[in-house]
């Protein structure tokens, strides 16, 4: 389950917003019907995943890739890539093609000793994502540019891609 993370707030799993007269009855009657309730705080743009043995514990949900046919979440694309055994880290940006349409490009860091091709990854992801979401280009890199706290610096990926387009 993914819930938004906020700063300066407490997140409590409850049935509904608490009311003084019926809180105990509602909580005792429907203990299995739990919904996340976030009390006032400043949104961070991150989401926490409560329990998952493989996926990372936080993800950006406010960021969207706007392609020609719709919007795609980099987190959604990344989760599909992570299902492939050889992928360690992945991130994507939107790039313009020769027709002026925006397509998705993925930057992939492979696990040590993993060998795969971009055609294999495209075929793997294409079956699991909508047509407009799967990356048209995949670039394998040794590491992605990150801040000191570990966030991927997408602006550097965009600048690198812009320089490559200017050279071509």
Secondary structure, DSSP 8 states (H G I E B T S, - for coil): -EEEEEES--EEEESSS--TTTHHHHHHH-TT--EEEE-S-EEEEEEEESS-SSS-SEEE-S--EE-SS-EE-HHHHHHHHHTSTTEEEEEEEEEE-TTS-EEEEEEEEE-TT----HHHHHHHHHTTS-TTTS-SEEEE-S---B-TTS-B-HHHHHHHHHHHHHH-
